[in-house]
Amino acid sequence: MEILQQRSTTAQVWEAAEEFIRLFHRENADAGDPRARLAAVRAELAETGSYVHTPEELVHGARVAWRNSNRCIGRLYWNSLRVRDRRDLSDADDIAAECFDHLREATNGGRIRATITVFAPDTPARPGPLIWSEQLVRYAGYGDHPSMTVGDARNAPLTEALLQLGWPGGPGTPFDLLPLVVQGVDDKPRWFDTPADAVLEVPIDHPDGDGDGDGWADWGLRWHAVPAISNMCLEIGGIHYPAAPFNGWYMGTEIGARNLADTDRYNLLPAVARRLGLDTSSDRSLWKDRALVELNRAVLHSFDRAGVTITDHHTESRRFLSHMEREERKGREVGADWSWIVPPISGSATPVFHRTYEDRGSSTAYVHHPGALERAQGRDLV
């Protein structure tokens, strides 16, 4: 497994641990002088090659990792992240059950709560568990060609691998829930059916079409309420937690401008344009742009009507600048990846567009380890 090749030396772990412990004590006045804790960590490292975070360190580390997420625009509320400490779990059955509980708790009846569940870390003796699935909730994609795929084309390779592994498949709709793929310690990856009661879904309709027979509702469009990333590794002070699913809440463009609109996903813009009666004979009619805006209006309208937390790209852009100002007042520099921070529609109409950012790294962060993206596609699953 590639995780074995990623293990740091004791010296590297100590360097990252010292940086994090000092940061933790600096940002938590009740923690006091860090010298005693640093001495304990150093002794534990010398004896075992690793060390164990206190519950308080784990909570702060998970929150700081969100604060350091250069690709996330929604970091203003980083310090409100709910941390579920499940470091005692490394078995696939237990992890899957806790992931579904994570979804139930994070959903919170539609008032989405930013949440992370942290499972057993890597140690010098063995790698920790893995969640192969890219997110805790994913829709199946049936077919091996974009023009023939039913469902989410991005997930067609994983869907095919799961079918070969014995998953019977769903009813064949565009929104069949995929199983969750989990690999426990010293185990092979296994799939677990996603319980329907763990997933809140929002039917997508258009605000101008309610009840007038325009046909938006009969498309059967919907999307799930909780975007829970599950194939990234949480790194805190030199310790790696390879299974640590986390979620915030959706920004509307993630669904309306990417998931439902991208040509390698649901590719709905041509259908939306036809429904709106737009001229699609030439790009100069801007039919794609007009369809994109209406699809995003539909997403925001539908989530609002269902009472499910969602934000729009204009609001979130202003919040991100507020986050930057707040962090700068505390003497902390904010890193960001411009290509991810700027929304995928109306970018220049948002304030985050008109400035530059430094894409700075950190030893406390959420990262994709080598192989994570391939696992999410089901490569070598069968």
N, C-alpha and C positions, 0 to 999 in steps of 0.2 A: 504493500500500500504506500502511496506517495507521502502519506502523513508521517511515515517513519523517516523520510528524507528531510522533513521540514523541522525536525526537532532541533532546538537550539542547544548550544553548549551551556554549561552551568554559568560560565562567565557572561554569556549573552543574556541569560535569564536574570542574573543578578543585576546587570545594568538596567534592564527594563523594569525590574522589581523596585530597585532603588528610586528610579524616576517616578514610578507610580505611587509608592508609599509616601514619598515626600509631597507629591501633589495631593494625595488623600488627606494628609495631616494639615497641609496648608489651607485646604478648602473646607475642612471640618474642624472648627475651633475646639470642639469637645474631645477630639482625639488626642490633643496634647502634643508633647515632644515626640518626634518620630524615632529617636535614637534607640529606644528599647525595642520597638517593633522591627526596625531594620536589623538589629542584632539577632533577633529571633528568626527572621527570614533567612539571614545569612547562615545561621547554624542549621536550619532545616534544609537549606539547599546543599550544604556540605554533607549532610547525612543521607539525604534521599535523592538529590538531584532536582528537586522540585519544592514547592511550598503550597500551602493551602490558604486561600483568602478568607478573612473573617466575613461573616454575613454583611457587615457594613461596608467592607471593601468591595465585595461583589456588587452590591447595589450601586455604589458610587461609580465603580468601574464601568458597569453596563450603561449608566447614564452618560458618563464622559465619552464613551465610545459613540453614543448617538450625537453628542455635542461635536465630536470630531468627524462626523460623516460628511465628507466633502460633496457627496452627490445628493444629499438630502436638503430640500428647501424648507422642510417643516421642523426645524430644530429649536424653535422658540421655547417649546415646552419640554425640553430635554430632561429637566429636573423633576418632572412628574411621572416619568416612566415607572410602571409597576414591575417589580422584579420577583419572579417566582423561582425560588431556589430549589432545584431538584437535582443537585449535584450527586445525590446518593443513588441516582438511577442510571443504569447503563444497559439494561435489557430492552430489546426492541418492543416487546409487548407493553411494558410500563411506559416507555417513551411515547408510543403511539397514543395510549390512553391519556397521558398528560397533555399531548399536543391538542387532542380534541377538547379537553377541559380548558386549555388555553383559549381556544376559539370561543367557547361558551362564555368564559369570563370576559374576554376582550370585547365580545359583541355587546354585552350589557344592555340587551333590549333595544339596541340601535344607537345608544349613546356610547360610541366606541371609546375604549380605554387603551392608551398606549401601553403595551405589555411585552415582556420578554420572559421566556422560561429557559433556565440554564441547566443543562444536564452535565454529566460527568466530564471532566477535562481529560486531555491527553496527559499521560505520565511517562516517566522513563521506562516503566515496566510494560506499558501497552497503550495503543491509541484509544482515544475515546470513541463513543458512538457517532454515527453519521445519519443525517436525514438527507436522502438523495433528492427528494422533491424540492423544486425551486421555491414553491410556496406551500403553505399548509392546505390551501384550497387551489386546485387547478382543474380546468375543464378538459375533457378528452378531445382528441383530434383524430378522426377516423379517415384514413386514406393517405397515400404517399405522394400526392401531387396537389399543389396549392389550389388549383381550380376544381379539384374533386374532393377536397377535405370537408367533412362535416364536423363543425366544432372549431376548436382553436388549433390552427395549423402549427403553431409553435410546439404543441405537445404531441404531434403525430408520432415522432419517433418513440417517445416514452409510452404512449398508448399502445403502439405495436409491441413493444417489449413486454408490457404488462399482460397483453393478451397471450403472448407466447409463454409467459410465466404462469398462466392459469387463471388470470382475471377473466370472468365471463363477459365483461363489457357492460355498458349501461343500456338504456332503452334506445340509444341511437339518436338522441336529440343534439342540437348544437351546444347544449350546456349540461352534459353528463359529468357528474363529479368523478374525478380520478381518485383511485386509492392513494394513500400516503405510503411512501417507500422509506423504510427505516432499517438501518443496519446497527444492531447491537454489538457490544464488545465481543470479540471472538465468535462472530456469527455472520451468516450470509445476509444480504439485504432481503427483506420480506415486505409484502404489501399488506395494507390494512384498509378495509373499506371505510370510507369517510361517513360517519353517521349524519343523516339528514338534519338531526336536531342540533348539530354543532355548527351548521352553516346557515346564516341569514342571507337570503338573496332578495334583491330589489328588482321588481319588474320595471322595464324601461319603456316609458311612453313620452310623448311630446306635449309641451304645455299648450300648444295651439290646436291639439287634436282631440282633447278629451271629449268623448261622447258624440263627436260629429262624424264618425265613420271614416276617418282618413286612413285607417288601417295600421297605424303604428302599433297599437296594442296587439293586433293579431299576428305580428311578427314573432311574438314570444321571446323578445329580448329580455335579458336580465343580467345582473352581475352580483357577485358576492360582496358582502359589506366590509370584510376585514382583509386587508392586504398584509399577510403574515409571511415575511421572508424566512426561509428555513434552511438554505444551503450555504449560508455564510458562517464563518468562524468568528466568534467573539474572542478577541485577544486583550488581556488585561495584565499589564506588568509582567510580560514574559510567559504567562500561562495561557494555553489555548483551550477554548471550549468549542469543539467542532460542531456540536449540536446545541444551538441556542436560538430557536425561532423567536422573532420579534415583529411587532406591528405598530404602526401609527394608525392613521385613517387616510382615506383616499383624498387626493386632489382630483377634481373632476376630469382634468385632461388625461390623467393616467388611464382612465377607462374610455372616455369619448374620443381622445385624439391618438391613443396608442392601442389599447387592447382591442377595441371594436373597429378601429379605422386602419391600422397598419396593414399593408398588403400581405405580410406574412403572418397575420393573425386572423381576424374575422373579415377584414377587407370590405367593410360595409358602405364606404362612400359612394360607389356607383349605385347601389340599391337605394340609398337615401336620396341621392340626386334624382333618380327616376321618380321616386315617390313625391318629390317636391316639384317635379316638372321642369327641372333645369336643363339647359342646353349643354349636353356633354360632348358635342362634336369637336370642341376645341378647348384647350386649356385656358385660352384667353378669356373665356366666359367666367373663369374663376369658379366653376361649379364645384371643384374639390373644396375650395375655401368656404363656400357658402354651406355645402353639405356638412363640413367639419364643424362649423359653428352651431348648426342646428342639432347635430348629434350631441354636442357638448351641452347645449341647452337642455336637451332631453334627459341627459344623465343627471344634471344638477336638479332639475325639476322633480325627477322621479325619486331621488334620494331624499330631497326635502319633503316631498309628499309622504314618503314612508317613515319619516322621522328618524332617518339614519344619518349619522355624522358624515359630512363631506365638506370640503372647502373648495373655493375656486382659485384660479391662478393669479388673479389680481390681488385678492386678499392675502394669499400666501406669500406673494412677492413682497408686499408691504411688511408682513410679519417677519420675513427673513431679514430685511434691513433693520427692523427693530431688534432682532436677535443680534445682529452684528454690532449695533450701537451699544446694546446692553453688555456684550462681551468685552468690547473695547473699553468701556468704563471700568470694567474689572481687571483691565490689563491683560486680557487674553486675546490673541490673534485668531481670527476665524479663517479657516481654509475652505475653499469651494472650487468645484469643477464647473466652469461657466456653461459647458455644453449640457450639463444636467440641471443646473439651477434655473436657467432660462426656460420658461414653459414652451411646450411644443406647438402652441398656437399663440398668435398676437404677442410674440416675444418683445418687440420694440415698444409695445403699449404698456409694458410693465417696468417698474423702476430697476429691477435686477439686471435688465439688459444693458443699461447705460453705464457700466463700470467693469473693471477687471478684478480678478481674484487670483490668489495664489493657491495652487493645488498642493497643499502641504500634507505630509504624512505624519503619523503618530503611532506610538507603540501600544496605545489603547484605542482599539478600533474594531469595526466589523470588516472582514476581508474575505475575498474569494480565494481559497487555496487552490493549487493546481488540481485539476480533475473535477472540481465542483460543477462546472458548467456542463461537462460531458456526462457526469452522473445524472444531472437534471434531465438530460435527454435520453436516459436509459441505456447509455452505452455500457456494454459488458454486464448488463443486468441479467441477461439470460445466459 
